[in-house]
Amino acid sequence: MSNPPRMLRRQSGPRPLADFVAPSISDLCGKAGFSVVEVVTHWDEIVGPDLAPRCMPVRLQWPKEDGAAATLVVRVEGAYAIELQYAAGVVVERINAYFGWRCVGRLALRQGPVPQRHARQLPPPKPEPATIAAVRGEIGAFEDEALAASLARLGALVRRERGHG
């Protein structure tokens, strides 16, 4: 007797962008020697926020011997090459821990420009002084004037986000 088909549950909530990007870039990554696309799509998570903006994986070079670990070629901005060289052992450990097997044995660094992947977020515009004054009048008296001013600015920002001011 065969087992009934398992019902697939849909994942609720937001999904990581990498889940959508990985299938579309897998062929491109395969041409560059990436058999594990997640090295590219999850690079920021693997190497951490300090190194990720300054370097990027270029390709995996697999040796001819079966079972040997690959060399990951990484492009790094010139000023940070020494920092990445110093952290190379930790990065290799993070990559291997992420995948659960020893796929990368070492990093080969290539100095060059690294394109900016993350747009810097600009701080939100300051709330209107009239809105701050209106909120300040609504929240009442405080012993600490600095606290009252901060709460009034916060209230004005919340009001703006909700479309009430």
Secondary structure, 3 states (H helix, E strand, C coil): CCCCCCCCCCCCCCCCHHHHHHHHHHHHHHHCCCCCCHHHHCHHHHHCCCCHHHEEEEEEECCCCCCCCEEEEEEECHHHHHHHHHHHHHHHHHHHHHHCCCCEEEEEEEECCCCCCCCCCCCCCCCCHHHHHHHHHHHCCCCCHHHHHHHHHHHHHHHHHCCCC
